[in-house]
Amino acid sequence: MTHLRRRPALLATVPVAVAALLTAADPALSAGPVGASGVGDPFFPLAGNGGYDVDHYDLTLGYDPGSRHLTGRAVLTARATQLLTRFDLDLYGLKVTGLTVDHVKAEHRRHGQELVVTPARALRKGERFRVTVTYSGTPGPVTDPDGSLDGWIPTDDGAFVAGQPQGAMTWFPADNHPTDKASYDIALTVPEGRTAVANGVLLGRRTAQGRTTFHWRQTEPMAAYLATATVGTFRTERSTTRDGVEVYNAVDPREATAAAPVLAELPSVLEWCEDLFGRYPYRAAGAIVDHAPQAGYALETQTRPVYDRAPDLSTLVHETAHQWFGDSVSLTSWKDIWLNEGFATYAEWLHAEQHGGDSAQAAFDALYARPAGDELWAFPPGDPGSGAHLFDTPVYSRGAMALHALRTAVGDRDFFRVLRAWARAHRHGNGTTAQFERLAERESGEELSALFRAWLYTAGKPDRP
């Protein structure tokens, strides 16, 4: 994600009481063979759910930008990881009009962001099952702990849909934590003349009675927060890279002139990333360039990042690098956000270094020159402290500095081998900082605990490497 510090909320969002609802557990959910109401993430305790894994989401949506009304039908194909007499889905702010488990009506109730489901019969451990939820309402964003907007953000011609870290639940019922990845089909119907853009490959579009349906398929595993269904008045273009990756760009006409020369660089940026990090993880690529000043950031939505305005080249590099670091290799806990943002920021440095700009060493030196009281040293990137600091400067810049310190310690040959090994070992999966540390030591043959302790976990300004 960019920018480093996101803008305060500019729209009416969910009530102030949502902060308590998003983190307070329901005592009724703690007894018996029931799925937990969260996976225990230290920053977002109710994010995700226990007791099952989702294999596939089939989302059928309709959105009217004029009334801002959304209708939805979500079919989740999942597998029980324990005996389940009850389980939760994450869904906030929309009215559920029907719910079945394996085509049989199931009891359900709401508790804050939790949709609590009691199937007609218990689900055995290992059993595969289907949950079908129909719902409707006026979706809107939630306000994150840092004051920024997240989720379904209405625009003047549609919606800017960006879910990091908790916004997926504002538009579909989900197991909303990066540790549960799934494939997706997203069919979104909008008024004729509008375009609906989601993840993966566009399978088809059809228009009837003044409305157009766009059907997108994301086959590779994806965390819920990386899904998008952005709607607007877009100019679209399609192409295929030399490696057969399908590229689809959608650009708001107001941003088209500024975006064109940058988006023209996307194929070369993808090739450059492949040279450094290994094979591109997906069948599709592209960009959604919206005109969404109320959002104030870009996000690495899988295969097709969303930009709130025409990006510059460094932002394009940042979000493209995330397709490896953050999307394919996803974090296991939001506390490890530097594995996403530090890596994507360092990719910006590397791209500049190899394309006539400042060297990564120069970028490091300029940051290191900041005084000890600067916000850069406010907290170590490996421990942001809370969800309020996920997108603060230390996560990005000091996270990138930690990687440069590693590069300085082990040399270029081993450093770039570490990056490729990390992307390969956790492809389409999840990773932790501890796993990265062990991999770096194994690939380099160096003992690196002191370096990682200083740059990732120690408060204040570290000694120069």
Sine and cosine of phi, psi and omega as CSV:
sin_phi,cos_phi,sin_psi,cos_psi,sin_omega,cos_omega
0.00,0.00,0.56,-0.83,0.23,-0.97
-0.67,-0.74,0.57,-0.82,0.36,0.93
-1.00,-0.06,0.05,-1.00,-0.08,-1.00
-0.90,0.43,-0.69,0.73,0.01,-1.00
-0.85,-0.53,0.88,-0.47,-0.11,-0.99
-0.98,0.17,0.39,-0.92,-0.10,-1.00
-0.96,0.27,0.48,-0.88,0.08,-1.00
-0.88,0.47,0.33,-0.94,-0.02,-1.00
-0.89,0.46,0.68,-0.73,0.02,-1.00
-0.90,-0.44,-0.05,1.00,-0.01,-1.00
-0.89,-0.45,0.36,-0.93,0.18,-0.98
-0.92,0.38,0.79,-0.61,-0.05,-1.00
-0.85,-0.52,-0.31,-0.95,0.00,-1.00
-0.90,0.44,0.37,-0.93,-0.09,-1.00
-0.86,0.51,0.34,-0.94,0.00,-1.00
-0.84,0.54,-0.54,0.84,-0.02,-1.00
-0.90,0.44,-0.19,0.98,-0.01,-1.00
-0.86,0.51,-0.50,0.87,-0.01,-1.00
-0.84,0.54,-0.68,0.74,0.04,-1.00
-0.95,0.32,-0.64,0.77,-0.05,-1.00
-0.91,0.40,-0.51,0.86,-0.05,-1.00
-0.98,0.20,-0.22,0.98,-0.07,-1.00
-0.82,-0.58,-0.22,0.98,-0.08,-1.00
-1.00,0.03,0.81,-0.59,0.02,-1.00
-0.97,0.23,0.47,-0.88,0.05,-1.00
-1.00,-0.04,0.90,-0.44,-0.02,-1.00
-0.83,0.55,-0.47,0.88,-0.03,-1.00
-0.93,0.36,-0.20,0.98,-0.08,-1.00
-0.99,-0.11,0.18,0.98,-0.17,-0.99
-0.97,-0.23,-0.08,1.00,-0.11,-0.99
-0.93,-0.37,0.52,-0.86,0.13,-0.99
0.98,0.21,-0.07,-1.00,-0.03,-1.00
-0.98,0.19,0.93,0.38,-0.02,-1.00
-0.89,-0.45,0.47,-0.88,0.07,-1.00
-0.96,0.27,0.64,-0.77,-0.03,-1.00
-0.89,0.45,0.48,-0.88,-0.02,-1.00
-0.99,0.13,0.13,0.99,0.07,-1.00
-0.12,-0.99,0.27,-0.96,0.00,-1.00
-1.00,-0.05,0.04,1.00,0.07,-1.00
1.00,0.10,0.38,0.92,0.06,-1.00
-0.86,0.51,0.74,-0.67,-0.09,-1.00
-0.88,0.47,-0.44,0.90,-0.02,-1.00
-0.99,-0.10,-0.48,0.88,-0.01,-1.00
-0.70,-0.71,0.99,0.17,-0.16,-0.99
-0.86,0.52,-0.50,0.87,-0.02,-1.00
-0.99,-0.12,0.08,1.00,0.08,-1.00
-0.93,0.37,0.70,-0.71,-0.04,-1.00
0.96,0.27,-0.02,-1.00,-0.04,-1.00
-0.50,-0.87,0.39,-0.92,0.00,-1.00
-0.98,-0.18,0.36,-0.93,0.15,-0.99
0.98,-0.19,-0.15,0.99,-0.02,-1.00
-0.35,-0.94,0.29,-0.96,0.15,-0.99
-0.81,-0.58,0.69,-0.72,0.04,-1.00
-1.00,0.03,0.75,-0.67,0.08,-1.00
-1.00,-0.05,-0.60,0.80,-0.12,-0.99
-0.44,-0.90,0.63,-0.78,0.16,-0.99
-0.93,-0.37,0.77,-0.64,0.13,-0.99
-0.89,-0.46,0.97,-0.26,-0.11,-0.99
-0.94,-0.33,0.83,-0.56,0.08,-1.00
-0.90,-0.44,0.92,-0.39,-0.19,-0.98
-0.80,-0.60,0.47,-0.88,0.16,-0.99
-0.72,-0.69,0.72,-0.70,-0.04,-1.00
-0.69,-0.73,0.72,-0.69,0.06,-1.00
-0.93,-0.37,0.96,-0.29,-0.04,-1.00
-0.88,0.48,-0.46,0.89,-0.01,-1.00
-0.92,0.39,-0.78,0.63,0.01,-1.00
-1.00,0.02,-0.20,0.98,-0.08,-1.00
0.86,0.50,0.54,0.84,-0.02,-1.00
-0.99,-0.14,0.70,-0.71,0.00,-1.00
-0.88,-0.48,0.72,-0.69,0.22,-0.98
-0.90,-0.43,0.57,-0.82,-0.06,-1.00
-0.54,-0.84,0.53,-0.85,0.18,-0.98
-0.72,-0.69,0.89,-0.45,-0.03,-1.00
-0.92,-0.40,0.81,-0.59,0.09,-1.00
-0.91,-0.42,0.90,-0.43,-0.02,-1.00
-0.96,-0.27,0.84,-0.54,0.11,-0.99
-0.99,-0.15,0.85,-0.53,-0.18,-0.98
-0.65,-0.76,0.17,-0.99,0.06,-1.00
-0.77,-0.63,0.76,-0.64,0.03,-1.00
-0.96,0.29,0.74,-0.67,0.05,-1.00
-0.98,-0.18,0.05,1.00,0.08,-1.00
-0.34,-0.94,0.15,-0.99,0.17,-0.99
-0.88,0.47,0.77,-0.64,-0.08,-1.00
-0.80,-0.60,0.88,-0.48,0.21,-0.98
-0.98,-0.20,-0.21,0.98,0.00,-1.00
-0.32,-0.95,0.54,-0.84,0.04,-1.00
-0.46,-0.89,0.22,-0.98,-0.05,-1.00
-0.90,-0.44,0.44,-0.90,0.28,-0.96
-0.83,-0.55,0.44,-0.90,0.08,-1.00
-1.00,-0.03,0.87,-0.49,0.05,-1.00
-0.41,-0.91,0.80,-0.60,-0.04,-1.00
-0.79,-0.62,0.73,-0.69,0.24,-0.97
0.99,0.14,0.11,0.99,0.02,-1.00
-0.84,-0.54,0.51,-0.86,-0.06,-1.00
-1.00,0.03,0.81,-0.59,0.06,-1.00
-0.99,0.11,0.82,-0.57,-0.02,-1.00
-0.96,-0.29,-0.15,0.99,0.05,-1.00
-0.15,-0.99,0.52,-0.85,0.00,-1.00
-0.44,-0.90,0.80,-0.61,0.08,-1.00
-0.77,-0.64,0.43,-0.90,0.17,-0.99
-0.85,-0.52,0.88,-0.47,-0.10,-1.00
0.79,0.61,0.72,0.70,0.09,-1.00
0.94,0.34,0.13,0.99,0.03,-1.00
-0.94,-0.35,0.74,-0.67,-0.03,-1.00
-0.83,0.56,0.72,-0.70,-0.01,-1.00
-0.86,-0.51,0.56,-0.83,0.08,-1.00
-0.94,0.35,0.53,-0.85,0.05,-1.00
-0.45,-0.89,0.44,-0.90,0.08,-1.00
-0.52,-0.85,0.25,-0.97,-0.02,-1.00
-0.95,-0.32,0.61,-0.79,0.13,-0.99
-0.57,-0.82,1.00,-0.07,-0.07,-1.00
0.87,0.49,-0.83,-0.56,0.03,-1.00
-0.99,0.14,-0.07,1.00,-0.08,-1.00
-1.00,-0.04,0.78,-0.63,0.21,-0.98
-0.98,-0.20,0.95,-0.30,-0.14,-0.99
-1.00,-0.07,0.86,-0.52,-0.15,-0.99
-0.91,-0.42,0.78,-0.63,0.10,-0.99
-0.88,-0.47,0.97,-0.23,-0.02,-1.00
-0.93,0.36,0.32,-0.95,-0.04,-1.00
-0.90,0.43,-0.44,0.90,0.07,-1.00
-0.65,-0.76,0.38,-0.92,0.00,-1.00
-0.92,0.38,0.55,-0.83,0.06,-1.00
-0.99,-0.16,0.79,-0.62,-0.03,-1.00
-0.97,0.24,0.47,-0.88,0.09,-1.00
-0.85,0.53,0.76,-0.66,-0.02,-1.00
1.00,0.02,-0.17,0.99,-0.04,-1.00
-0.97,0.26,0.66,-0.75,0.10,-0.99
-1.00,-0.02,0.62,-0.78,-0.05,-1.00
-0.52,-0.86,0.30,-0.95,0.00,-1.00
-0.85,-0.52,0.75,-0.66,0.09,-1.00
-0.93,-0.36,0.80,-0.60,0.04,-1.00
-0.89,-0.45,0.84,-0.54,-0.02,-1.00
-0.84,-0.54,0.81,-0.59,0.17,-0.99
-0.96,-0.29,0.62,-0.79,-0.13,-0.99
-0.36,-0.93,0.23,-0.97,0.02,-1.00
-0.32,-0.95,0.18,-0.98,0.03,-1.00
0.54,-0.84,-0.19,-0.98,0.03,-1.00
-0.95,-0.30,0.99,-0.16,-0.05,-1.00
-0.95,0.30,0.49,-0.87,0.08,-1.00
-0.47,-0.88,0.14,-0.99,-0.05,-1.00
-0.98,0.21,0.30,-0.96,0.28,-0.96
-0.99,-0.15,0.34,-0.94,0.08,-1.00
-0.98,-0.18,0.85,-0.53,-0.03,-1.00
-0.97,0.24,0.20,-0.98,0.00,-1.00
-0.85,0.52,-0.38,0.92,0.02,-1.00
-1.00,0.00,0.08,1.00,0.04,-1.00
1.00,0.02,0.06,1.00,-0.03,-1.00
-1.00,-0.08,0.23,-0.97,-0.02,-1.00
-1.00,-0.02,0.53,-0.85,-0.10,-0.99
-0.48,-0.88,0.76,-0.65,0.06,-1.00
0.91,-0.42,-0.68,-0.74,-0.04,-1.00
-1.00,0.06,0.97,-0.25,-0.08,-1.00
-0.95,-0.31,0.95,-0.30,0.00,-1.00
-0.88,0.47,0.59,-0.81,0.09,-1.00
-0.84,-0.54,0.03,-1.00,-0.04,-1.00
-0.94,0.33,-0.26,0.97,0.02,-1.00
-0.76,-0.65,0.19,0.98,-0.01,-1.00
0.17,-0.99,-0.87,-0.49,-0.01,-1.00
-0.35,-0.94,0.63,-0.77,0.10,-0.99
-0.98,-0.20,0.92,-0.39,-0.16,-0.99
-0.92,-0.39,0.95,-0.31,-0.06,-1.00
-0.63,-0.77,0.88,-0.48,-0.27,-0.96
-0.97,-0.23,0.23,0.97,-0.08,-1.00
-1.00,0.03,0.79,-0.62,-0.02,1.00
-0.99,-0.12,-0.30,0.95,-0.19,-0.98
-0.82,-0.58,0.16,0.99,-0.21,-0.98
-0.99,0.16,-0.20,0.98,-0.01,-1.00
-0.84,0.55,-0.58,0.81,-0.07,-1.00
-0.93,0.37,-0.15,0.99,0.04,-1.00
-0.98,0.18,-0.17,0.99,0.00,-1.00
-0.67,-0.74,-0.14,0.99,0.17,-0.99
-0.39,-0.92,0.49,-0.87,0.04,-1.00
-0.95,0.32,0.74,-0.68,-0.19,-0.98
-0.53,-0.85,0.32,-0.95,0.30,-0.95
-1.00,-0.07,1.00,0.03,-0.35,-0.94
-1.00,-0.02,0.90,0.43,0.13,-0.99
-0.59,-0.81,0.59,-0.80,-0.07,-1.00
-0.86,0.51,-0.30,0.95,-0.02,-1.00
-0.97,0.24,-0.21,0.98,0.07,-1.00
-0.92,-0.39,0.99,-0.11,0.02,-1.00
-0.99,-0.11,0.43,-0.90,-0.03,-1.00
-0.45,-0.89,0.21,-0.98,0.17,-0.98
-1.00,0.02,0.29,-0.96,-0.11,-0.99
-0.66,-0.76,0.62,-0.78,0.37,-0.93
-0.89,-0.46,0.79,-0.61,0.00,-1.00
-0.79,-0.61,0.92,-0.40,0.08,-1.00
-0.92,-0.38,0.89,-0.45,-0.10,-0.99
-0.82,-0.58,0.82,-0.57,-0.01,-1.00
-0.97,-0.24,0.77,-0.64,-0.06,-1.00
-0.68,-0.73,0.27,-0.96,0.05,-1.00
-0.86,0.52,0.58,-0.81,0.03,-1.00
-0.83,0.56,0.71,-0.71,-0.09,-1.00
0.97,-0.23,-0.37,0.93,0.13,-0.99
-1.00,-0.08,0.38,-0.93,0.05,-1.00
-0.86,-0.52,0.66,-0.75,0.06,-1.00
-0.91,-0.40,0.84,-0.55,-0.10,-1.00
-0.86,-0.51,0.79,-0.61,0.03,-1.00
-0.79,-0.61,-0.37,-0.93,-0.11,-0.99
-1.00,-0.03,0.41,-0.91,0.14,-0.99
0.99,0.14,-0.61,-0.79,-0.13,-0.99
-0.98,-0.20,0.69,-0.73,0.10,-1.00
-0.98,0.21,0.92,-0.40,-0.01,-1.00
-0.99,0.13,-0.47,0.88,0.00,-1.00
0.13,-0.99,0.24,-0.97,0.09,-1.00
-0.60,-0.80,0.56,-0.83,0.03,-1.00
-0.58,-0.81,0.57,-0.82,-0.01,-1.00
-0.85,-0.52,0.74,-0.68,0.05,-1.00
-0.45,-0.89,0.69,-0.72,0.08,-1.00
0.79,0.61,0.67,0.74,0.11,-0.99
0.98,0.20,0.20,0.98,0.01,-1.00
-0.72,-0.69,0.57,-0.82,-0.04,-1.00
-0.87,-0.49,0.72,-0.69,0.04,-1.00
-0.95,-0.32,0.78,-0.63,0.06,-1.00
-0.94,-0.35,0.79,-0.62,-0.02,-1.00
-0.91,-0.41,0.89,-0.46,-0.03,-1.00
-0.91,-0.42,0.54,-0.84,0.04,-1.00
-0.73,-0.69,0.81,-0.58,0.09,-1.00
-0.93,-0.38,0.97,-0.25,-0.10,-1.00
-1.00,0.09,-0.55,0.83,-0.01,-1.00
-0.97,0.24,0.50,-0.87,-0.07,-1.00
-0.84,0.54,0.64,-0.77,-0.05,-1.00
-0.61,-0.79,0.71,-0.71,0.13,-0.99
-0.94,0.34,0.53,-0.85,-0.09,-1.00
-0.86,0.50,-0.59,0.81,-0.07,-1.00
-0.93,0.37,-0.26,0.97,-0.01,-1.00
-1.00,-0.03,-0.02,1.00,0.05,-1.00
-0.98,0.19,0.54,-0.84,0.08,-1.00
-0.65,-0.76,0.39,-0.92,0.14,-0.99
-0.55,-0.83,0.85,0.52,-0.11,-0.99
-0.96,0.29,0.71,-0.71,-0.09,-1.00
-0.85,-0.52,0.67,-0.74,0.06,-1.00
-0.05,-1.00,-0.09,-1.00,0.13,-0.99
-1.00,-0.07,0.97,-0.25,-0.16,-0.99
-0.83,-0.55,0.54,-0.84,0.30,-0.95
-1.00,-0.02,0.74,-0.67,-0.06,-1.00
-0.89,-0.46,0.48,-0.88,0.08,-1.00
-0.57,-0.82,0.59,-0.81,-0.03,-1.00
-0.79,-0.61,0.57,-0.82,0.06,-1.00
-0.40,-0.92,0.06,-1.00,0.03,-1.00
-0.72,-0.69,0.72,-0.70,0.01,-1.00
-0.97,0.25,0.16,-0.99,0.02,-1.00
-0.88,0.47,-0.40,0.92,0.02,-1.00
-1.00,-0.01,0.07,1.00,0.04,-1.00
1.00,0.05,0.19,0.98,0.05,-1.00
-0.98,0.21,0.77,-0.63,0.00,-1.00
-0.99,0.14,0.86,-0.51,-0.03,-1.00
-0.96,-0.26,0.79,-0.62,0.03,-1.00
-0.74,-0.67,0.89,-0.46,0.05,-1.00
-0.92,-0.38,0.66,-0.75,0.08,-1.00
-0.79,-0.61,0.84,-0.54,-0.14,-0.99
-0.77,-0.64,0.79,-0.62,0.14,-0.99
-0.88,0.48,0.74,-0.67,-0.04,-1.00
-0.82,0.57,-0.47,0.88,0.00,-1.00
-0.94,0.35,-0.32,0.95,-0.02,-1.00
-0.94,-0.34,-0.01,1.00,-0.20,-0.98
-0.89,0.45,-0.70,0.71,-0.07,-1.00
-0.89,0.47,-0.71,0.70,-0.02,-1.00
-0.95,0.31,-0.53,0.85,-0.08,-1.00
-0.98,0.19,-0.50,0.87,-0.17,-0.99
-0.81,0.59,-0.78,0.62,-0.05,-1.00
-0.92,0.40,-0.47,0.88,0.01,-1.00
-0.97,0.25,-0.73,0.68,0.00,-1.00
-0.90,0.44,-0.44,0.90,0.07,-1.00
-0.89,0.45,-0.36,0.93,0.01,-1.00
-1.00,0.08,-0.16,0.99,-0.10,-0.99
-0.84,0.54,-0.73,0.68,0.01,-1.00
-0.84,0.54,-0.65,0.76,0.00,-1.00
-0.95,0.33,-0.56,0.83,0.05,-1.00
-0.92,0.40,-0.65,0.76,0.07,-1.00
-0.88,0.48,-0.69,0.72,0.02,-1.00
-0.90,0.44,-0.66,0.75,0.02,-1.00
-0.89,0.46,-0.69,0.72,0.03,-1.00
-0.89,0.46,-0.66,0.75,0.02,-1.00
-0.88,0.48,-0.64,0.77,0.01,-1.00
-0.88,0.48,-0.60,0.80,-0.06,-1.00
-1.00,0.04,-0.66,0.75,-0.22,-0.98
-0.94,-0.34,-0.17,0.99,-0.04,-1.00
0.96,-0.28,0.02,-1.00,-0.12,-0.99
-0.82,0.57,0.67,-0.74,0.04,-1.00
-0.85,0.53,0.70,-0.72,-0.18,-0.98
-0.98,0.20,-0.14,0.99,-0.21,-0.98
-0.74,-0.67,0.23,-0.97,0.06,-1.00
-0.99,0.10,-0.31,0.95,-0.12,-0.99
-0.77,-0.63,0.38,-0.92,0.05,-1.00
-0.48,-0.88,0.01,-1.00,0.05,-1.00
0.60,-0.80,-0.34,-0.94,-0.06,-1.00
-0.41,-0.91,0.51,-0.86,0.18,-0.98
-0.88,-0.48,0.93,-0.37,0.01,-1.00
-0.96,-0.29,0.97,-0.23,-0.03,-1.00
-0.99,-0.16,0.15,-0.99,0.17,-0.98
-0.93,-0.36,1.00,-0.03,-0.15,-0.99
-0.68,-0.73,0.93,0.37,-0.03,-1.00
-0.88,0.48,-0.39,0.92,0.01,-1.00
-0.94,0.33,-0.30,0.95,0.04,-1.00
-0.99,0.15,-0.84,0.54,0.09,-1.00
0.99,0.11,0.28,0.96,0.01,-1.00
-0.33,-0.94,0.25,-0.97,0.17,-0.98
-0.95,-0.31,0.42,-0.91,0.00,-1.00
-0.64,-0.76,0.58,-0.81,-0.08,-1.00
-0.99,0.16,0.72,0.69,0.05,-1.00
-0.77,0.64,0.68,-0.73,-0.25,-0.97
-0.88,0.48,0.76,-0.65,-0.03,-1.00
0.96,0.29,-0.37,0.93,-0.14,-0.99
-0.48,-0.88,0.99,0.16,-0.02,-1.00
-0.83,0.56,0.51,-0.86,0.08,-1.00
-0.97,-0.25,0.70,-0.72,0.01,-1.00
-0.86,-0.52,0.71,-0.71,-0.01,-1.00
-0.98,0.21,-0.12,0.99,0.02,-1.00
-0.29,-0.96,0.07,-1.00,0.06,-1.00
-0.87,0.49,0.82,-0.57,-0.03,-1.00
-0.99,0.16,0.39,-0.92,0.24,-0.97
-1.00,0.04,0.07,-1.00,-0.10,-0.99
-0.91,0.42,-0.62,0.78,-0.02,-1.00
-0.91,0.42,-0.58,0.81,0.05,-1.00
-0.93,0.37,-0.64,0.76,0.07,-1.00
-0.87,0.49,-0.69,0.73,0.04,-1.00
-0.88,0.47,-0.70,0.72,-0.02,-1.00
-0.84,0.54,-0.80,0.60,-0.06,-1.00
-0.94,0.33,-0.50,0.87,0.06,-1.00
-0.93,0.36,-0.68,0.74,0.04,-1.00
-0.87,0.49,-0.52,0.85,0.05,-1.00
-0.87,0.49,-0.39,0.92,0.00,-1.00
-0.88,0.48,-0.48,0.88,0.14,-0.99
-1.00,0.05,-0.77,0.64,-0.17,-0.99
-0.95,-0.32,1.00,-0.08,-0.05,-1.00
0.76,-0.64,-0.69,0.72,-0.02,-1.00
-1.00,-0.09,-0.89,0.46,0.06,-1.00
-0.93,0.38,-0.81,0.59,0.12,-0.99
-0.99,-0.10,0.98,-0.21,-0.07,-1.00
-0.99,-0.15,0.41,-0.91,0.03,-1.00
-0.95,0.32,0.36,-0.93,0.04,-1.00
-0.99,-0.14,-0.46,0.89,0.06,-1.00
-0.65,-0.76,0.61,-0.79,0.00,-1.00
-0.89,0.46,-0.30,0.95,0.08,-1.00
-0.88,0.47,-0.44,0.90,-0.03,-1.00
-1.00,-0.04,0.46,0.89,-0.08,-1.00
-0.85,0.53,-0.39,0.92,0.02,-1.00
-0.88,0.48,-0.44,0.90,0.05,-1.00
-0.89,0.46,-0.44,0.90,0.12,-0.99
-1.00,0.07,-0.86,0.51,-0.22,-0.98
-0.98,0.18,-0.60,0.80,0.06,-1.00
-0.89,0.45,-0.64,0.76,-0.01,-1.00
-0.93,0.37,-0.70,0.72,-0.01,-1.00
-0.92,0.39,-0.58,0.81,0.05,-1.00
-0.92,0.39,-0.67,0.75,0.03,-1.00
-0.91,0.41,-0.52,0.86,0.09,-1.00
-0.88,0.48,-0.62,0.79,0.09,-1.00
-0.85,0.52,-0.71,0.71,0.00,-1.00
-0.88,0.47,-0.70,0.71,-0.03,-1.00
-0.90,0.43,-0.65,0.76,0.00,-1.00
-0.90,0.43,-0.70,0.72,0.04,-1.00
-0.88,0.48,-0.69,0.72,-0.02,-1.00
-0.86,0.51,-0.62,0.78,-0.08,-1.00
-1.00,-0.05,0.03,1.00,-0.02,-1.00
-0.75,-0.67,0.61,0.79,0.15,-0.99
1.00,0.09,0.12,0.99,0.03,-1.00
-0.99,-0.13,-0.28,-0.96,0.03,-1.00
-0.90,0.44,0.51,-0.86,0.07,-1.00
-0.96,0.29,0.34,-0.94,0.09,-1.00
-0.88,0.48,-0.57,0.82,0.05,-1.00
-0.89,0.45,-0.65,0.76,0.03,-1.00
-0.91,0.42,-0.64,0.77,0.05,-1.00
-0.89,0.45,-0.68,0.73,0.05,-1.00
-0.87,0.49,-0.74,0.67,-0.06,-1.00
-0.88,0.47,-0.65,0.76,-0.01,-1.00
-0.89,0.45,-0.63,0.78,0.04,-1.00
-0.95,0.30,-0.65,0.76,-0.05,-1.00
-0.91,0.42,-0.40,0.92,0.01,-1.00
-0.94,0.33,-0.22,0.98,0.01,-1.00
-0.91,0.40,0.59,-0.80,-0.05,-1.00
-0.92,0.40,0.30,-0.95,-0.07,-1.00
-0.87,0.49,-0.40,0.92,0.00,-1.00
-1.00,0.06,0.01,1.00,-0.03,-1.00
-0.93,0.36,0.43,-0.90,-0.02,-1.00
-0.88,0.47,-0.37,0.93,0.03,-1.00
-0.83,0.56,-0.53,0.85,-0.07,-1.00
-0.98,-0.22,0.28,0.96,-0.11,-0.99
-0.90,0.43,-0.57,0.82,0.04,-1.00
-0.39,-0.92,0.38,-0.93,0.01,-1.00
-0.98,0.22,0.59,-0.80,-0.09,-1.00
-0.90,0.44,-0.44,0.90,0.03,-1.00
-0.97,0.23,-0.09,1.00,0.01,-1.00
-0.51,-0.86,0.98,0.19,-0.04,-1.00
-0.91,0.40,-0.28,0.96,0.08,-1.00
1.00,-0.09,-0.67,0.75,0.01,-1.00
-0.26,-0.97,0.16,-0.99,0.04,-1.00
-0.89,0.45,-0.30,0.95,0.01,-1.00
-0.94,0.35,-0.28,0.96,-0.09,-1.00
-0.91,-0.41,0.22,0.98,-0.05,-1.00
-0.85,0.53,-0.54,0.84,-0.13,-0.99
-0.89,-0.45,0.48,0.88,0.04,-1.00
-1.00,0.03,0.24,-0.97,-0.10,-0.99
-0.80,0.61,-0.69,0.72,-0.05,-1.00
-0.86,0.50,-0.57,0.82,-0.01,-1.00
-0.88,0.47,-0.68,0.73,-0.03,-1.00
-0.99,0.17,-0.90,0.44,-0.18,-0.98
-0.97,0.25,-0.73,0.68,0.04,-1.00
-0.94,0.33,-0.49,0.87,0.12,-0.99
-0.87,0.49,-0.69,0.72,0.06,-1.00
-0.91,0.41,-0.61,0.80,0.04,-1.00
-0.89,0.46,-0.59,0.81,0.05,-1.00
-0.88,0.47,-0.65,0.76,0.04,-1.00
-0.92,0.39,-0.61,0.79,0.03,-1.00
-0.93,0.37,-0.59,0.81,0.08,-1.00
-0.88,0.48,-0.64,0.77,0.07,-1.00
-0.90,0.44,-0.71,0.71,0.01,-1.00
-0.86,0.50,-0.68,0.74,0.01,-1.00
-0.89,0.46,-0.62,0.79,-0.07,-1.00
-0.96,0.28,-0.62,0.78,-0.15,-0.99
-0.96,-0.29,-0.21,0.98,-0.02,-1.00
1.00,0.02,0.36,-0.93,-0.12,-0.99
-0.88,0.48,-0.68,0.73,-0.09,-1.00
-0.86,0.51,-0.76,0.65,-0.01,-1.00
-0.95,0.31,-0.58,0.81,-0.03,-1.00
-0.89,0.47,-0.75,0.66,-0.03,-1.00
-0.95,0.32,-0.45,0.90,0.14,-0.99
-0.92,0.40,-0.60,0.80,0.05,-1.00
-0.89,0.46,-0.73,0.68,-0.02,-1.00
-0.87,0.50,-0.70,0.71,-0.01,-1.00
-0.93,0.38,-0.64,0.77,0.01,-1.00
-0.91,0.42,-0.62,0.79,0.02,-1.00
-0.90,0.44,-0.73,0.68,0.00,-1.00
-0.90,0.43,-0.57,0.82,-0.03,-1.00
-0.97,0.23,-0.70,0.72,-0.11,-0.99
-0.92,0.39,-0.51,0.86,-0.08,-1.00
-0.90,-0.44,0.37,0.93,-0.02,-1.00
-0.82,0.58,0.79,-0.61,-0.01,-1.00
0.88,0.47,0.38,0.93,-0.01,-1.00
-0.76,-0.65,-0.58,-0.81,-0.05,-1.00
-0.70,-0.71,0.37,-0.93,0.03,-1.00
-0.56,-0.83,0.23,-0.97,0.05,-1.00
-0.81,-0.59,0.30,-0.95,0.06,-1.00
-0.87,0.48,-0.66,0.75,0.00,-1.00
-0.87,0.49,-0.63,0.78,0.04,-1.00
-0.91,0.41,-0.63,0.78,0.03,-1.00
-0.91,0.42,-0.66,0.75,0.01,-1.00
-0.87,0.49,-0.71,0.70,-0.01,-1.00
-0.91,0.42,-0.65,0.76,0.01,-1.00
-0.90,0.44,-0.66,0.75,0.01,-1.00
-0.89,0.46,-0.64,0.77,0.02,-1.00
-0.93,0.37,-0.65,0.76,-0.01,-1.00
-0.92,0.39,-0.70,0.71,-0.06,-1.00
-0.95,0.32,-0.53,0.85,-0.06,-1.00
-1.00,-0.08,-0.37,0.93,-0.09,-1.00
0.96,0.27,0.22,0.97,-0.04,-1.00
-0.97,-0.26,0.46,-0.89,0.13,-0.99
-1.00,-0.03,0.90,-0.43,-0.22,-0.97
-0.86,-0.51,0.22,0.98,-0.10,-1.00
-0.88,0.47,-0.63,0.78,-0.01,-1.00
-0.91,0.41,-0.64,0.76,0.02,-1.00
-0.89,0.46,-0.74,0.67,-0.02,-1.00
-0.93,0.38,-0.59,0.81,0.02,-1.00
-0.88,0.47,-0.67,0.74,-0.04,-1.00
-0.94,0.33,-0.68,0.73,-0.16,-0.99
-1.00,-0.04,-0.35,0.94,-0.03,-1.00
-0.94,-0.33,-0.43,0.90,-0.19,-0.98
-0.81,-0.59,-0.15,0.99,-0.08,-1.00
-0.98,-0.20,0.79,-0.62,0.02,-1.00
-0.92,0.38,0.46,-0.89,0.05,-1.00
1.00,0.01,-0.07,-1.00,-0.09,-1.00
-1.00,0.07,0.87,-0.49,-0.01,-1.00
-0.96,0.29,0.28,-0.96,0.15,-0.99
-0.92,0.39,0.51,-0.86,0.03,-1.00
-0.89,0.45,0.70,-0.72,0.01,-1.00
-0.95,0.32,0.00,0.00,0.00,0.00
